[in-house]
Amino acid sequence: MEGRIKNLKEYKEFRKIFEIFKYYPFYEAWKEQDFKDEFSYLKNNGEIFGWYLNNEEIIGLVSLIYGAKTSHPVSFSNPDKMMYLSDIAVLDKYRGQGVGGNLLDFAINYTNLLKYYEAMYLRTNLNGSMSEGIARSRGFEIIRNNNKIITEEVSFPRTNQDISETDTRKFLIKRL
Ligand SMILES: CC(C)(COP(=O)(O)OP(=O)(O)OC[C@H]1O[C@@H](n2cnc3c(N)ncnc32)[C@H](O)[C@@H]1OP(=O)(O)O)[C@@H](O)C(=O)NCCC(=O)NCCS
């Protein structure tokens, strides 16, 4: 697929990609203000990069946060030297063509270039994760404590009432 990755500046572009979280398999009931808050949070604490087709249409994004998030149940000896890969998302109809992998490679290269970070980490579904395959193929490993996978229970209001509000996440790390 031809296109390029560049800094995502427009809220409406972010909003277009984040819309996917309202539908299968996430069904997270985001309100308009939630999208705005998330965009500001990412802009103030990290970076958002978009994947653009040659006609400038955005089809995916990756976002990074500088430093480990204190809310996560993982402890790092140098939390400020961790890069948190917050989101990686590609519009449904463009998946399976290397765009997600391309965004992940970009995020790793970008973090390496800063020459400050010791590792990157991300949070993903305990089971049925869509990002685990591309992450593992790039050297990410599941974070464990005494051989036990570290997990976090997260809860979201859902757009589909048949889906439980709670699900379980795990963490993957890549040393740089
Ligand atoms: C994860 C995601 C960004 C990958 O984007 P992509 O452009 O399809 O990625 P690529 O084409 O580079 O690679 C596709 C990989 O995804 C995997 N994949 C695709 N759909 C999947 C699914 N439903 N379940 C599990 N893995 C899936 C494939 O195994 C493939 O890996 P492979 O190349 O080793 O076979 C995309 O699936 C997505 O946007 N998912 C929804 C958002 C999400 O779950 N993000 C991660 C948490 S923030």
The ligand as a Gaussian input file, in Angstrom:
#p B3LYP/6-31G(d) Opt

LIG

0 1
 C       -3.719000      -4.421000      15.330000
 C       -3.881000      -3.723000      13.980000
 C       -3.438000      -2.256000      14.118000
 C       -2.994000      -4.415000      12.931000
 O       -3.085000      -3.649000      11.734000
 P       -2.866000      -4.320000      10.296000
 O       -2.697000      -3.218000       9.319000
 O       -3.916000      -5.323000      10.025000
 O       -1.461000      -5.047000      10.563000
 P       -0.571000      -5.857000       9.541000
 O       -1.257000      -5.983000       8.205000
 O        0.793000      -5.275000       9.581000
 O       -0.486000      -7.259000      10.253000
 C       -1.667000      -8.010000      10.423000
 C       -1.479000      -8.881000      11.591000
 O       -2.584000      -8.729000      12.467000
 C       -3.069000      -9.992000      12.837000
 N       -4.515000      -9.906000      12.880000
 C       -5.326000      -9.330000      11.996000
 N       -6.596000      -9.453000      12.398000
 C       -6.575000     -10.140000      13.539000
 C       -7.557000     -10.600000      14.425000
 N       -8.854000     -10.377000      14.203000
 N       -7.172000     -11.256000      15.519000
 C       -5.852000     -11.510000      15.744000
 N       -4.877000     -11.079000      14.936000
 C       -5.250000     -10.422000      13.847000
 C       -2.625000     -10.952000      11.819000
 O       -2.236000     -12.114000      12.513000
 C       -1.429000     -10.303000      11.160000
 O       -0.256000     -10.868000      11.661000
 P        0.677000     -11.724000      10.670000
 O        1.185000     -10.750000       9.661000
 O        1.710000     -12.224000      11.608000
 O       -0.234000     -12.762000      10.101000
 C       -5.355000      -3.795000      13.462000
 O       -5.760000      -5.138000      13.478000
 C       -6.328000      -2.981000      14.294000
 O       -6.493000      -1.786000      14.071000
 N       -7.002000      -3.628000      15.251000
 C       -7.965000      -2.932000      16.077000
 C       -7.272000      -2.054000      17.070000
 C       -6.441000      -2.821000      18.050000
 O       -6.765000      -3.920000      18.472000
 N       -5.323000      -2.217000      18.445000
 C       -4.447000      -2.759000      19.447000
 C       -4.820000      -2.323000      20.819000
 S       -4.709000      -0.555000      21.002000

